[in-house]
Structure formats: structure tokens, C-alpha cells
Amino acid sequence: MADRKDRFALITRFERSCKMKGMSAPTINKYNEQWAADALLESFDIDDLYRAMEYYFSIQERPTWKAFANNAGRLLESMKASKEDREFRAEMRHKAKEWVNG
């Protein structure tokens, strides 16, 4: 079981991120949703979850806590795939420039 402080910190960070995006504060029952946060913290590192949350807010127009909690693993996989793709494309651009410039 994750530390109670971390569970509430994750939920609070989500609420603050909503406010920063200009949305109204979501109504999240922290005592009920702490168990979803606990499951996330048992599965993933808290820093990875914070990065996934930032990514989620950058791609989702109307983010919800339930959707984030249910899809955190997919978000982390997507972030990893996106990073690998950017690195691969940069490498291919570099090789193409070398080939063109001879």
C-alpha cells in the first residue's frame, strides 16, 4: 500500500492541473478515489505518474480523473513510443543529411 500522503498528492496534482488548464475544479471524492491512486502508485513510480499526467493534459481536451486512472499505463507506453519515434526520426534525418552532403 502506497503512502497516504502520496495518494492524496496525486489526486491534488490532478485537481491543480485542471485549474491551471482553465477548467473548473473537478469534484473528486478524495477518500473514495484514493484507492485508484493507491493502485497507480503500486504499479508505477510517482514521478512517472506526474509525467503521464502532464502528457495527458497536453493531449486531452477534457481530462477526467477516472480516465487518467484507467489509462495511466497506456499513457506511459505512448510517451515511451513517442520518445523512441522522435529519436529514430532524428537519427534518420541526421543520416539523410550526411548522405546528401556526401
Backbone as a printed PyTorch tensor [residue, N CA C, xyz], in Angstrom:
tensor([[[  0.8440,  -1.1680,   0.0000],
         [  0.0000,   0.0000,   0.0000],
         [  0.8920,   1.2350,   0.0000]],

        [[  0.5510,   2.1690,  -0.8780],
         [  1.3210,   3.4060,  -1.0040],
         [  1.0410,   4.3240,   0.1830]],

        [[  1.9490,   5.2330,   0.3840],
         [  1.8090,   6.1970,   1.4650],
         [  0.5740,   7.0710,   1.2220]],

        [[ -0.1700,   7.3190,   2.2700],
         [ -1.4090,   8.0980,   2.1730],
         [ -1.1360,   9.4860,   1.5950]],

        [[ -0.0310,  10.0720,   1.9970],
         [  0.3400,  11.4010,   1.5140],
         [  0.5030,  11.3990,  -0.0080]],

        [[  1.1440,  10.3840,  -0.5530],
         [  1.3530,  10.2870,  -1.9970],
         [  0.0320,  10.0970,  -2.7430]],

        [[ -0.8700,   9.3080,  -2.1640],
         [ -2.1670,   9.1000,  -2.8150],
         [ -2.9110,  10.4170,  -2.9560]],

        [[ -2.9710,  11.1790,  -1.8710],
         [ -3.6740,  12.4570,  -1.9070],
         [ -2.9170,  13.4870,  -2.7490]],

        [[ -1.5940,  13.4120,  -2.7730],
         [ -0.7960,  14.3310,  -3.5850],
         [ -1.0850,  14.1240,  -5.0680]],

        [[ -1.2440,  12.8860,  -5.4800],
         [ -1.5370,  12.5860,  -6.8760],
         [ -2.8930,  13.1560,  -7.2830]],

        [[ -3.8770,  12.9760,  -6.4380],
         [ -5.2190,  13.4930,  -6.7310],
         [ -5.2080,  15.0210,  -6.7200]],

        [[ -4.5290,  15.6020,  -5.7640],
         [ -4.4500,  17.0580,  -5.6730],
         [ -3.7270,  17.6410,  -6.8780]],

        [[ -2.6840,  16.9820,  -7.3430],
         [ -1.9670,  17.4450,  -8.5360],
         [ -2.8960,  17.4320,  -9.7360]],

        [[ -3.7460,  16.4090,  -9.8270],
         [ -4.7080,  16.3470, -10.9300],
         [ -5.6700,  17.5370, -10.8580]],

        [[ -6.1680,  17.8210,  -9.6670],
         [ -7.0960,  18.9470,  -9.4940],
         [ -6.4210,  20.2760,  -9.8670]],

        [[ -5.1880,  20.4730,  -9.4200],
         [ -4.4560,  21.6950,  -9.7340],
         [ -4.1890,  21.8180, -11.2250]],

        [[ -3.9020,  20.6990, -11.8660],
         [ -3.6600,  20.7200, -13.3080],
         [ -4.9130,  21.1300, -14.0620]],

        [[ -6.0650,  20.6890, -13.5760],
         [ -7.3310,  21.1070, -14.1930],
         [ -7.5020,  22.6190, -14.0700]],

        [[ -7.2280,  23.1530, -12.8990],
         [ -7.3690,  24.5920, -12.6830],
         [ -6.3880,  25.3700, -13.5500]],

        [[ -5.1650,  24.8630, -13.6760],
         [ -4.1590,  25.5360, -14.4840],
         [ -4.5330,  25.5350, -15.9600]],

        [[ -5.2790,  24.5440, -16.3810],
         [ -5.7170,  24.4620, -17.7770],
         [ -6.9210,  25.3650, -18.0190]],

        [[ -7.4360,  25.9750, -16.9730],
         [ -8.5550,  26.8890, -17.1050],
         [ -9.9130,  26.2280, -16.9430]],

        [[ -9.9130,  25.0130, -16.4810],
         [-11.1590,  24.3010, -16.2550],
         [-11.6130,  24.5390, -14.8200]],

        [[-12.8730,  24.2660, -14.5740],
         [-13.3380,  24.3400, -13.1850],
         [-12.7780,  23.1260, -12.4360]],

        [[-12.6300,  23.2880, -11.1630],
         [-12.0710,  22.2010, -10.3510],
         [-13.0110,  20.9950, -10.3960]],

        [[-12.4840,  19.8240, -10.6860],
         [-13.3470,  18.6410, -10.7300],
         [-13.8070,  18.2430,  -9.3310]],

        [[-14.9520,  17.6020,  -9.2840],
         [-15.4450,  17.1130,  -7.9980],
         [-14.9380,  15.6870,  -7.8300]],

        [[-13.8940,  15.5500,  -7.0630],
         [-13.3070,  14.2340,  -6.8240],
         [-13.4350,  13.9240,  -5.3430]],

        [[-14.0710,  12.8190,  -5.0380],
         [-14.1500,  12.3670,  -3.6600],
         [-12.7930,  11.7330,  -3.3310]],

        [[-11.9260,  12.5000,  -2.6790],
         [-10.5570,  12.0570,  -2.4330],
         [-10.4950,  10.7820,  -1.6010]],

        [[-11.4180,  10.6210,  -0.6880],
         [-11.3820,   9.4380,   0.1700],
         [-11.7940,   8.1880,  -0.5890]],

        [[-12.6270,   8.3520,  -1.5890],
         [-13.0370,   7.2110,  -2.4110],
         [-11.9840,   6.9260,  -3.4860]],

        [[-11.4830,   7.9720,  -4.1090],
         [-10.5430,   7.8110,  -5.2230],
         [ -9.1100,   7.5560,  -4.7700]],

        [[ -8.8640,   7.6170,  -3.4740],
         [ -7.5110,   7.3200,  -3.0010],
         [ -7.1280,   5.8770,  -3.3210]],

        [[ -8.1080,   5.0140,  -3.4780],
         [ -7.8060,   3.6160,  -3.7860],
         [ -7.3510,   3.4660,  -5.2280]],

        [[ -7.9130,   4.2740,  -6.1220],
         [ -7.4270,   4.2720,  -7.5070],
         [ -6.0010,   4.8220,  -7.5390]],

        [[ -5.7560,   5.8710,  -6.7680],
         [ -4.4080,   6.4380,  -6.6880],
         [ -3.4390,   5.4180,  -6.0880]],

        [[ -3.8980,   4.6680,  -5.1020],
         [ -3.0600,   3.6400,  -4.4890],
         [ -2.6810,   2.5710,  -5.5120]],

        [[ -3.6390,   2.1640,  -6.3260],
         [ -3.3510,   1.1600,  -7.3580],
         [ -2.3320,   1.6970,  -8.3630]],

        [[ -2.4630,   2.9530,  -8.7190],
         [ -1.4900,   3.5600,  -9.6350],
         [ -0.1000,   3.5980,  -9.0150]],

        [[ -0.0420,   3.9940,  -7.7530],
         [  1.2530,   4.1050,  -7.0820],
         [  1.8900,   2.7470,  -6.8260]],

        [[  1.0800,   1.7170,  -6.6970],
         [  1.6210,   0.3680,  -6.5450],
         [  2.2100,  -0.1370,  -7.8620]],

        [[  1.6650,   0.3470,  -8.9710],
         [  2.1000,  -0.1220, -10.2830],
         [  3.2080,   0.7240, -10.9000]],

        [[  3.2110,   2.0400, -10.6150],
         [  4.1400,   2.9470, -11.2740],
         [  4.8010,   3.8720, -10.2560]],

        [[  5.9310,   4.4140, -10.6480],
         [  6.6440,   5.3960,  -9.8320],
         [  5.8800,   6.7140,  -9.8580]],

        [[  5.8860,   7.4350,  -8.7530],
         [  5.1060,   8.6750,  -8.6650],
         [  5.5960,   9.7160,  -9.6730]],

        [[  6.9000,   9.7900,  -9.9310],
         [  7.4130,  10.7460, -10.9100],
         [  6.9280,  10.3990, -12.3170]],

        [[  6.8720,   9.1000, -12.6280],
         [  6.3340,   8.6830, -13.9240],
         [  4.8600,   9.0500, -14.0440]],

        [[  4.1320,   8.9150, -12.9580],
         [  2.7120,   9.2900, -12.9770],
         [  2.5360,  10.7860, -13.1720]],

        [[  3.3920,  11.5880, -12.5590],
         [  3.3150,  13.0340, -12.7640],
         [  3.5960,  13.3840, -14.2290]],

        [[  4.5970,  12.7290, -14.8290],
         [  4.8960,  12.9730, -16.2460],
         [  3.7400,  12.5100, -17.1310]],

        [[  3.1420,  11.3740, -16.7960],
         [  1.9970,  10.8840, -17.5620],
         [  0.8210,  11.8510, -17.4390]],

        [[  0.6580,  12.4420, -16.2630],
         [ -0.4260,  13.3950, -16.0620],
         [ -0.2090,  14.6390, -16.9250]],

        [[  1.0230,  15.1380, -16.9580],
         [  1.3270,  16.2910, -17.8090],
         [  1.0400,  15.9660, -19.2690]],

        [[  1.4400,  14.7920, -19.7040],
         [  1.1990,  14.3560, -21.0780],
         [ -0.2970,  14.2440, -21.3400]],

        [[ -1.0210,  13.6810, -20.4080],
         [ -2.4730,  13.5280, -20.5290],
         [ -3.1500,  14.8810, -20.6900]],

        [[ -2.7350,  15.8540, -19.9110],
         [ -3.3230,  17.1850, -20.0070],
         [ -2.9350,  17.8830, -21.3070]],

        [[ -1.8100,  17.4940, -21.8820],
         [ -1.4090,  18.1190, -23.1500],
         [ -2.1640,  17.5370, -24.3440]],

        [[ -2.6490,  16.3060, -24.2350],
         [ -3.3240,  15.6800, -25.3790],
         [ -4.8380,  15.6080, -25.2280]],

        [[ -5.3400,  15.7540, -24.0280],
         [ -6.7780,  15.5970, -23.7810],
         [ -7.4340,  16.9450, -23.5680]],

        [[ -8.5110,  17.1930, -24.2970],
         [ -9.2080,  18.4730, -24.1700],
         [ -9.9940,  18.5750, -22.8660]],

        [[-10.6790,  17.5080, -22.4930],
         [-11.4870,  17.4780, -21.2610],
         [-11.0330,  16.3060, -20.3910]],

        [[ -9.9200,  16.4410, -19.6870],
         [ -9.4110,  15.3360, -18.8730],
         [-10.2950,  15.0350, -17.6670]],

        [[-10.3720,  13.7570, -17.3360],
         [-11.0940,  13.3280, -16.1410],
         [-10.1900,  12.4140, -15.3230]],

        [[-10.4210,  12.4040, -14.0280],
         [ -9.6110,  11.5760, -13.1380],
         [ -9.7930,  10.0920, -13.4630]],

        [[-11.0370,   9.6730, -13.6890],
         [-11.3020,   8.2510, -13.9540],
         [-10.5520,   7.7890, -15.2030]],

        [[-10.6040,   8.6130, -16.2580],
         [ -9.9140,   8.2370, -17.4980],
         [ -8.4020,   8.1690, -17.2740]],

        [[ -7.8770,   9.1230, -16.5230],
         [ -6.4390,   9.0860, -16.2360],
         [ -6.0780,   7.8400, -15.4420]],

        [[ -6.8490,   7.5540, -14.4040],
         [ -6.5590,   6.4030, -13.5490],
         [ -6.6490,   5.0950, -14.3320]],

        [[ -7.6000,   5.0160, -15.2580],
         [ -7.7770,   3.7850, -16.0310],
         [ -6.7490,   3.6250, -17.1370]],

        [[ -6.1750,   4.7200, -17.6120],
         [ -5.2940,   4.6580, -18.7790],
         [ -3.8650,   5.0930, -18.5110]],

        [[ -3.4500,   5.1690, -17.2830],
         [ -2.0920,   5.6280, -16.9630],
         [ -1.0320,   4.7370, -17.6060]],

        [[ -1.2300,   3.4520, -17.5950],
         [ -0.2740,   2.5360, -18.2140],
         [ -0.1510,   2.7810, -19.7090]],

        [[ -1.2830,   2.9800, -20.3620],
         [ -1.2700,   3.2650, -21.8000],
         [ -0.6050,   4.6040, -22.0900]],

        [[ -0.8410,   5.5800, -21.2270],
         [ -0.2020,   6.8840, -21.4070],
         [  1.3130,   6.7670, -21.3100]],

        [[  1.7860,   6.0020, -20.3390],
         [  3.2340,   5.8190, -20.1840],
         [  3.8280,   5.0890, -21.3900]],

        [[  3.1100,   4.0850, -21.8980],
         [  3.5720,   3.3760, -23.0920],
         [  3.6070,   4.3080, -24.2960]],

        [[  2.5810,   5.1320, -24.4260],
         [  2.5150,   6.0890, -25.5280],
         [  3.6410,   7.1020, -25.4430]],

        [[  3.9390,   7.5700, -24.2400],
         [  5.0460,   8.5080, -24.0620],
         [  6.3620,   7.8700, -24.4770]],

        [[  6.5600,   6.6260, -24.0920],
         [  7.7940,   5.9140, -24.4290],
         [  7.9060,   5.7250, -25.9410]],

        [[  6.8100,   5.3130, -26.5820],
         [  6.8110,   5.1110, -28.0270],
         [  7.0530,   6.4210, -28.7670]],

        [[  6.4700,   7.5000, -28.2740],
         [  6.6510,   8.8060, -28.8950],
         [  8.1050,   9.2550, -28.7970]],

        [[  8.7160,   9.0290, -27.6430],
         [ 10.1200,   9.4050, -27.4520],
         [ 11.0190,   8.5890, -28.3810]],

        [[ 10.7690,   7.2750, -28.4700],
         [ 11.5640,   6.4270, -29.3450],
         [ 11.4060,   6.8540, -30.8020]],

        [[ 10.1920,   7.2320, -31.1870],
         [  9.9380,   7.6710, -32.5520],
         [ 10.6900,   8.9700, -32.8510]],

        [[ 10.6620,   9.9230, -31.9250],
         [ 11.3910,  11.1830, -32.1250],
         [ 12.8850,  10.9270, -32.2830]],

        [[ 13.4310,  10.0310, -31.4420],
         [ 14.8610,   9.7160, -31.5230],
         [ 15.1880,   9.0360, -32.8500]],

        [[ 14.3460,   8.1060, -33.2880],
         [ 14.5620,   7.4030, -34.5470],
         [ 14.5220,   8.3800, -35.7160]],

        [[ 13.5280,   9.2710, -35.7020],
         [ 13.4090,  10.2450, -36.7930],
         [ 14.5940,  11.2090, -36.8070]],

        [[ 15.0790,  11.6040, -35.6560],
         [ 16.2490,  12.4850, -35.5960],
         [ 17.4700,  11.7750, -36.1660]],

        [[ 17.6260,  10.5180, -35.8340],
         [ 18.7460,   9.7380, -36.3560],
         [ 18.6440,   9.6000, -37.8750]],

        [[ 17.4480,   9.3410, -38.3850],
         [ 17.2550,   9.2070, -39.8270],
         [ 17.5050,  10.5360, -40.5490]],

        [[ 17.0770,  11.6530, -39.9470],
         [ 17.3490,  12.9710, -40.5430],
         [ 18.8510,  13.2250, -40.6020]],

        [[ 19.5460,  12.8710, -39.5220],
         [ 20.9990,  13.0560, -39.4760],
         [ 21.6760,  12.2170, -40.5660]],

        [[ 21.2750,  10.9640, -40.7100],
         [ 21.8610,  10.0980, -41.7400],
         [ 21.5380,  10.6030, -43.1400]],

        [[ 20.3220,  11.1190, -43.3370],
         [ 19.9460,  11.6540, -44.6450],
         [ 20.7800,  12.8840, -44.9870]],

        [[ 21.0220,  13.7590, -44.0000],
         [ 21.8560,  14.9370, -44.2390],
         [ 23.2770,  14.5250, -44.6080]],

        [[ 23.8080,  13.5340, -43.8950],
         [ 25.1630,  13.0400, -44.2090],
         [ 25.2080,  12.4790, -45.6140]],

        [[ 24.1920,  11.7600, -45.9970],
         [ 24.1580,  11.1420, -47.3180],
         [ 24.0630,  12.2100, -48.4110]],

        [[ 23.2000,  13.2190, -48.2000],
         [ 23.0390,  14.2940, -49.1920],
         [ 24.3000,  15.1320, -49.2960]],

        [[ 24.8960,  15.4470, -48.1610],
         [ 26.0940,  16.2820, -48.1670],
         [ 27.3470,  15.5150, -48.5560]],

        [[ 27.2550,  14.2060, -48.6050],
         [ 28.3200,  13.3270, -49.0400],
         [ 29.5150,  13.3850, -48.2260]]])
